[in-house]
């Protein structure tokens, strides 16, 4: 079921408590039919409702956001110890947090009826196209001389934007793209303080036009509450672009209950803001009817222990708003058949790197498993690597895994089986960690004969200098800096 807001055409303001309606099918229209056209005064308005069915192929190298920005196809490679993988990522998940809602599960582990509309296009993590519903709602918005609850007309103006000419001079592109209403200006002024520009307001208009008609005082109250629970000022812009409906969610009836739910999972108050910034769409899901059933499914069906729920959600907030039953079952069946992975091992993978539940099987999981096979690993070895370092499933083949393997064999003179003992080698940065330490020990003539010990790559820089190099940290850091500059110069010459 897909949560979205819809107000009756006969009355303009939405009710104070934001309601969720659920539908499974929409008729298709395009945003292009909305852009570049002004709404004529008195003509019928178009209400656009966006589906949240977007379980993305996050490993597709040519992915772009709905606004055209290129998106990284992979989690960022870990330059330090594997423990750093627990840090919350930034842009990737902020731009990819809309997922289909789960089916409901009761406490006796009986699955409710699936809702129509989920059967197609969601069983293997592939994208389904966003669908839109276009309806005529001539009476949905009041005329410009009427006042209402969600309008920002009642906020006193300072006079500088009181005329149409002043509006068009200040927001020429916005005025050209949409029929800019004077009543929106106090809200636009306020949101501009978070870094939103004309192009951003156009995006918000296309995504959810009623969000621009919110009373500015109500918007301030809601955003200030989010800031008070840890959302960063710099993240507000991206949240509003992704989920402009946040401006409509009341503090008492929505925001506080969702924050309390997150903290009930064991998430520290210091991390709540990051969870919200990463998955702002969670506010559009009912705590009782959606979020709690998801958590219950993770515990009862997947096998995640309650004490680990907070950690899992911190690593992947999207897990709360994705179709978890399909994601889990398809990957469980795939890994069981492909490499003979037992259920317990797959549960460990979810605990260490729950993001892999979002990854496409065809474009993400399978190519990396096939790569490990191609370098001589058997299924048992692959299982050891993936169970110990599930992040391997997120690393780029061409930019990460292949170069590290070549360096392992050609420069470090190690066999592939060494990766089963030190799988974290694959998570370390080749430029920042592996090559500098190897070359430094060679320069000091302290590199052991035979295969280079991968254990020397694991400790911190300080421990490496004490235990292996027998020199000062400053000397090593200076060597690494000169090596990085040299390698950069080589790459620049090749590109030139």
C-alpha positions in Angstrom: 0.0 0.0 0.0 1.2 3.5 -0.8 0.7 6.4 1.6 -0.2 9.7 0.1 -2.2 12.7 1.1 -5.4 13.7 -0.7 -7.8 16.4 0.2 -11.4 16.5 -0.9 -12.0 18.7 -3.9 -14.8 20.5 -2.2 -12.7 22.0 0.5 -9.3 23.7 0.3 -7.5 23.2 3.6 -6.3 19.8 4.6 -7.3 18.7 8.2 -4.9 19.6 11.0 -4.0 16.0 11.6 -2.4 14.8 8.4 -4.3 11.8 7.1 -2.9 8.9 5.0 -4.8 7.3 2.2 -3.8 4.1 0.5 -4.1 3.1 -3.1 -2.2 0.6 -5.2 -2.7 1.7 -8.8 -2.4 5.1 -10.4 -3.0 6.3 -13.9 0.1 7.5 -15.7 0.9 11.1 -16.6 4.2 12.9 -16.8 5.7 15.8 -15.0 6.5 17.4 -18.3 2.9 18.1 -18.8 3.1 20.3 -15.7 6.4 22.1 -16.2 6.6 25.1 -18.4 2.9 25.8 -18.1 1.4 28.4 -15.9 -1.9 27.7 -14.2 -4.4 30.3 -15.4 -6.3 32.0 -12.7 -9.6 30.4 -12.1 -8.8 27.3 -14.2 -8.9 23.8 -12.9 -5.8 22.7 -11.0 -4.0 19.4 -11.3 -3.2 17.4 -8.2 -0.1 15.2 -8.6 0.3 12.2 -6.3 3.6 10.4 -6.4 3.9 6.7 -5.8 6.5 5.6 -3.3 7.1 2.3 -5.1 10.7 2.8 -5.9 12.9 0.0 -4.7 15.9 1.2 -6.7 18.6 -0.7 -8.5 21.2 1.0 -6.4 24.1 -0.7 -8.2 23.2 0.6 -11.6 26.1 2.7 -12.8 23.9 5.1 -14.9 21.4 5.9 -12.2 20.3 9.5 -11.8 17.9 11.2 -9.4 14.5 12.3 -10.7 16.0 15.8 -11.0 18.9 14.7 -13.2 21.7 14.6 -10.8 24.1 11.6 -11.1 23.9 9.2 -8.2 26.7 7.0 -6.9 26.0 3.4 -7.8 27.8 2.1 -4.7 28.4 2.7 -1.0 31.5 4.6 -0.5 34.6 2.5 -0.1 35.9 2.2 3.4 39.3 3.8 3.7 39.9 2.7 7.2 38.9 -0.3 9.4 35.8 -2.2 8.6 34.2 -0.7 11.7 33.8 2.5 9.9 31.2 0.9 7.7 28.8 1.5 10.6 28.9 5.2 9.9 25.8 6.5 8.4 26.2 7.5 4.8 25.0 10.8 3.4 23.7 11.6 0.0 23.0 8.1 -1.3 20.3 7.3 1.2 18.9 10.8 1.3 18.0 10.5 -2.4 16.7 6.9 -2.2 14.4 6.4 0.7 11.0 5.8 -1.0 10.1 2.2 -0.9 6.9 0.2 -1.2 5.1 -0.3 2.1 5.2 -3.8 3.6 2.3 -6.1 4.1 1.0 -6.2 7.6 1.9 -9.1 9.9 0.1 -10.0 13.1 1.8 -11.1 16.3 1.2 -14.8 15.5 3.4 -14.5 12.4 0.5 -15.0 10.1 0.8 -12.8 7.0 -2.1 -10.7 6.0 -3.4 -10.6 2.5 -1.0 -8.8 0.2 -2.3 -5.7 -1.4 -2.8 -5.6 -5.1 -0.3 -3.8 -7.1 2.8 -5.3 -5.4 2.9 -8.5 -7.4 4.7 -7.0 -10.4 8.1 -5.5 -10.5 9.1 -5.8 -6.8 10.2 -9.4 -6.3 13.8 -8.9 -7.3 14.6 -5.4 -6.2 14.2 -3.9 -9.6 12.8 -0.4 -10.3 9.2 0.1 -11.1 8.4 3.3 -12.8 7.0 6.1 -10.7 3.3 6.4 -11.5 1.3 9.6 -11.2 -2.4 10.4 -10.9 -3.7 13.4 -12.5 -7.1 14.7 -11.6 -9.1 17.9 -12.1 -9.7 19.6 -8.9 -11.2 23.0 -9.8 -12.3 23.6 -6.3 -9.2 22.2 -4.6 -7.5 25.6 -4.2 -9.3 28.7 -3.2 -9.0 31.8 -5.3 -6.4 34.4 -4.4 -8.8 36.6 -2.4 -9.8 33.9 0.0 -8.1 32.9 3.3 -7.8 29.4 4.8 -5.9 27.4 7.4 -2.9 26.3 5.4 -2.4 29.5 3.5 0.4 31.7 4.5 -1.7 34.8 3.7 -2.3 35.6 7.4 1.5 36.1 8.0 2.2 39.8 7.8 4.2 40.9 4.9 7.0 43.5 5.1 5.9 45.1 1.8 8.9 44.3 -0.3 7.2 41.4 -2.1 3.6 42.7 -2.1 3.3 43.3 -5.9 3.3 40.9 -8.8 6.2 42.8 -10.3 8.4 42.4 -7.2 7.6 38.7 -7.2 8.5 38.2 -10.8 11.7 40.3 -10.4 12.8 38.2 -7.4 11.7 34.8 -8.7 11.8 35.1 -12.5 12.2 31.4 -13.2 9.7 30.3 -10.6 7.2 32.8 -11.9 7.7 31.5 -15.4 7.4 27.8 -14.5 4.4 28.0 -12.1 1.6 30.4 -11.3 3.3 31.9 -8.3 0.8 32.9 -5.6 1.6 35.9 -3.4 0.4 33.9 -0.4 3.3 31.5 -0.8 6.0 34.1 -0.5 6.4 34.2 3.4 7.0 30.4 3.3 9.4 30.7 0.3 11.3 33.4 2.1 11.6 31.2 5.2 12.7 28.1 3.3 15.2 30.1 1.4 17.2 30.4 4.6 17.9 26.6 4.4 19.5 27.0 1.0 16.5 26.3 -1.3 16.6 28.1 -4.6 14.1 28.6 -7.4 14.8 25.3 -9.0 14.2 23.6 -5.7 10.8 25.2 -5.2 9.9 24.1 -8.7 10.8 20.5 -7.7 8.7 20.8 -4.6 5.8 22.1 -6.6 6.0 19.2 -9.0 6.4 16.7 -6.3 3.7 18.0 -3.9 2.3 21.4 -4.7 0.2 21.8 -1.4 3.5 21.9 0.5 4.0 25.4 -0.8 0.7 26.6 0.7 1.5 25.8 4.3 1.3 28.5 6.9 4.8 29.7 7.5 4.4 29.6 11.3 3.3 26.0 11.1 6.3 25.2 8.9 8.7 26.9 11.3 7.2 24.9 14.2 7.7 21.6 12.4 11.2 22.3 11.1 12.4 23.7 14.4 11.2 20.5 16.1 13.2 18.4 13.7 16.2 20.5 14.3 15.7 20.1 18.0 15.9 16.3 17.7 19.2 16.4 15.8 18.4 17.0 12.1 21.2 19.2 10.7 20.5 22.5 9.2 22.3 21.5 6.0 20.1 18.4 5.7 16.7 20.2 5.7 17.0 21.2 2.0 17.5 17.7 0.9 14.8 16.4 3.1 12.3 18.9 1.7 13.2 18.0 -1.9 12.7 14.3 -1.1 9.7 14.6 1.1 8.1 18.1 0.9 5.0 16.7 2.8 7.1 17.0 6.0 5.8 20.6 6.1 2.3 19.2 6.6 3.0 16.7 9.4 2.0 18.1 12.7 4.4 17.9 15.6 2.0 16.4 18.2 0.1 14.0 16.0 3.0 12.8 13.7 6.5 13.9 14.3 6.8 13.2 18.0 5.3 9.7 17.7 7.7 8.7 15.0 10.7 10.1 17.0 9.5 8.1 20.1 9.2 5.0 17.9 12.8 5.3 16.7 14.1 5.8 20.2 12.1 2.7 21.4 14.3 0.6 19.0 17.4 1.5 21.0 18.6 4.3 18.7 20.5 6.9 20.7 19.0 10.4 20.7 22.3 11.6 19.1 21.5 9.5 16.0 17.8 10.2 15.6 18.4 13.3 13.4 20.6 11.3 11.0 17.9 8.6 10.7 15.3 11.2 9.9 17.5 12.9 7.4 18.3 9.6 5.7 14.7 8.4 5.4 12.3 11.4 5.8 9.5 9.4 4.1 9.1 7.3 7.3 6.8 10.1 8.6 4.3 9.1 5.9 4.0 5.6 7.3 1.8 4.7 10.2 3.7 3.7 13.3 1.1 1.1 14.3 0.1 -0.2 10.9 3.4 -0.1 9.1 6.6 0.6 11.0 5.9 -1.7 13.9 4.9 -4.6 11.6 8.2 -4.1 9.8 10.1 -4.4 13.0 8.1 -7.4 14.1 8.9 -9.1 10.8 12.6 -8.4 11.2 12.5 -10.1 14.6 10.1 -12.9 14.1 10.7 -13.9 10.4 14.3 -12.7 9.6 15.7 -13.5 13.0 17.2 -10.2 14.1 17.5 -9.9 17.8 15.7 -7.0 19.5 18.9 -5.7 20.9 20.4 -5.4 17.4 17.4 -3.6 15.9 18.8 -0.1 16.7 22.1 -1.0 15.0 20.4 -2.4 11.9 18.2 0.7 11.5 21.2 3.0 12.0 23.1 1.2 9.2 20.1 1.3 6.9 17.1 3.5 7.8 15.5 2.5 4.5 14.8 -0.9 6.0 11.9 0.6 7.8 10.1 1.8 4.6 10.9 -0.9 2.1 9.0 -4.0 1.2 11.0 -6.1 3.7 9.2 -9.4 3.2 10.0 -9.5 -0.5 13.5 -8.2 -0.1 14.4 -10.7 2.5 12.8 -13.8 0.9 14.3 -13.2 -2.6 17.8 -12.7 -1.2 17.5 -15.6 1.2 16.5 -17.9 -1.7 19.1 -16.5 -4.0 22.1 -16.8 -1.6 20.9 -20.3 -0.5 20.8 -21.6 -4.0 23.8 -19.7 -5.4 26.4 -20.3 -2.8 24.7 -22.7 -0.4 24.5 -20.0 2.4 22.6 -21.2 5.5 20.0 -19.0 7.0 22.1 -18.1 10.0 24.9 -16.7 7.8 22.5 -14.6 5.8 21.1 -13.2 9.1 24.6 -12.2 10.0 24.9 -10.4 6.7 21.8 -8.4 7.4 23.1 -7.4 10.8 26.5 -6.3 9.4 25.3 -4.7 6.2 21.5 -4.5 5.9 21.9 -2.2 2.9 22.4 -5.4 0.8 18.7 -6.0 1.1 18.2 -3.1 -1.3 20.8 -4.2 -3.8 19.7 -5.6 -7.2 20.4 -9.4 -7.5 21.1 -9.2 -11.2 23.2 -6.0 -11.2 24.6 -6.1 -7.7 24.9 -9.4 -5.9 25.5 -11.8 -8.8 28.3 -9.9 -10.6 30.3 -9.7 -7.3 29.8 -13.4 -6.5 30.8 -14.3 -10.1 34.0 -12.1 -9.7 35.0 -13.9 -6.6 34.5 -17.2 -8.5 36.5 -16.0 -11.4 39.6 -15.4 -9.2 39.5 -19.0 -7.9 37.2 -18.9 -4.9 34.8 -21.8 -4.2 31.4 -21.3 -2.8 32.6 -22.0 0.8 35.3 -19.3 0.5 32.8 -16.8 -1.0 30.5 -17.5 1.9 33.3 -16.9 4.4 34.1 -13.6 2.8 30.5 -12.4 2.5 29.6 -13.4 6.0 32.7 -11.6 7.4 32.6 -8.6 5.1 29.2 -8.2 3.5 30.2 -4.7 2.3 32.0 -6.5 -0.6 28.6 -6.6 -2.2 28.6 -2.8 -2.4 32.1 -2.3 -3.8 32.7 -1.3 -7.4 34.1 -4.1 -9.6 36.2 -1.9 -11.9 37.3 0.8 -9.4 37.8 -1.3 -6.3 37.7 -5.1 -6.3 39.6 -5.8 -9.5 42.5 -3.3 -8.8 42.9 -4.7 -5.3 43.0 -8.3 -6.5 45.6 -7.4 -9.1 47.7 -5.7 -6.5 47.3 -8.6 -4.1 48.7 -11.1 -6.7 51.2 -9.0 -8.7 52.7 -6.7 -6.0 52.0 -8.4 -2.7 52.6 -11.9 -4.1 49.7 -13.4 -2.2 47.4 -16.2 -3.2 43.7 -15.6 -3.4 43.0 -17.9 -0.4 44.6 -15.3 1.8 41.4 -13.2 1.4 39.4 -15.8 3.3 41.6 -15.1 6.3 41.8 -11.3 5.8 38.7 -10.4 3.9 38.9 -6.8 5.2 41.8 -6.3 2.7 39.0 -5.8 0.2 37.5 -2.9 2.2 40.7 -1.0 2.7 41.7 1.8 0.3 44.3 0.8 -2.2 45.7 4.4 -2.5 45.5 5.5 1.2 46.3 2.2 3.0 47.5 -0.8 1.0 50.0 0.7 -1.4 51.6 3.3 1.0 52.3 0.7 3.7 53.7 -1.8 1.2 55.9 0.7 -0.4 57.0 2.2 2.9 58.2 -1.1 4.2 60.0 -1.8 0.9 61.8 1.6 1.2 62.9 0.7 4.7 63.9 -2.8 3.5 61.7 -4.2 6.2 59.2 -6.0 4.0 59.2 -9.7 4.8 60.4 -12.1 2.1 57.7 -14.1 0.3 54.0 -13.1 0.4 53.5 -9.7 2.0 51.7 -10.0 5.4 48.2 -8.7 5.1 48.1 -8.4 8.8 50.3 -5.3 8.5 47.5 -3.6 6.7 45.0 -4.0 9.5 46.1 -1.9 12.5 46.0 1.9 12.8 48.8 4.0 11.4 50.3 4.5 14.8 50.4 0.7 15.5 51.7 0.0 12.0 54.7 2.4 12.6 55.4 0.9 16.0 55.0 -2.8 15.2 56.1 -3.0 11.6 58.0 0.0 10.4 59.8 0.9 13.7 59.7 4.6 12.8 57.7 7.7 13.6 54.2 8.4 12.4 55.2 11.7 10.9 57.8 10.0 8.7 55.2 7.5 7.4 52.6 10.2 6.8 55.2 12.3 4.9 56.1 9.3 2.7 52.4 8.6 2.0 51.7 12.2 1.0 54.6 12.2 -1.5 53.5 8.8 -2.9 49.9 10.1 -3.3 51.1 13.1 -5.2 53.3 11.0 -7.4 50.4 8.6 -8.2 48.1 11.5 -8.9 50.6 13.0 -11.3 50.9 9.7 -13.2 47.1 9.4 -13.5 46.9 13.0 -14.7 49.5 12.4 -17.4 47.7 9.4 -18.6 44.4 11.3 -18.9 46.2 14.1 -20.6 
